[in-house]
Structures are given as C-alpha cells and as structure tokens.
C-alpha cells in the first residue's frame, strides 16, 4: 500500500511534491500510467518494480535511487520487502515540446 504522507496531488495547477511511504510486504498488482512527468527518489528502504499480480519477482532498487518517468510511460507494479520512503515530484511540461 502506498500512503501519501505529505503534499496534495494536483499537478495541473503547479508542480507537486509528495512524500510517499510504501508499507513493507504490500504490493500493487497493475502498472501505472499518467499524463504528467514524475520524478521519484527512493530516500530509504527498497522498492521493487515489475512484480506480478501475486507480488512475485521484479527488479529491486535500494536507496538512494532516482527515476524520471515521462507522460504515458507504464511503470510498476511496485512492492517493498522492508518498506520505503519515496520523494516524488509530479508536473506538466508547459513548454509545449514532446518528451524525448
């Protein structure tokens, strides 16, 4: 389970900063996709990306780890063996340019 512990999520208004806490032993079962940029920094713990619907498998990332996801990119599902603290920034590109 991901729990937001700081910051509202409304990237259309302005860039948003969120601190997310993933409780150890929990997992998501489907990939995520959204229409805004997302930058994620694993502050502490472990984050496993790409597990199956039963929470098995995936690639493990330990703190400190950084990821940047452009709009439209499928990412996840996620899980954590020991729990983790994520620092996330969500925003829209106002330049009108397409992502690389």
Beta strands, then each sheet from edge to edge (+ up, - down):
strand 1: 2-6
strand 2: 16-22
strand 3: 37-49
strand 4: 59-62
strand 5: 65-69
strand 6: 78-79
strand 7: 84-91
sheet 1: 1+ 2- 7+ 3- 4+
sheet 2: 1+ 2- 7+ 3- 5+
sheet 3: 1+ 2- 7+ 3- 6+
end
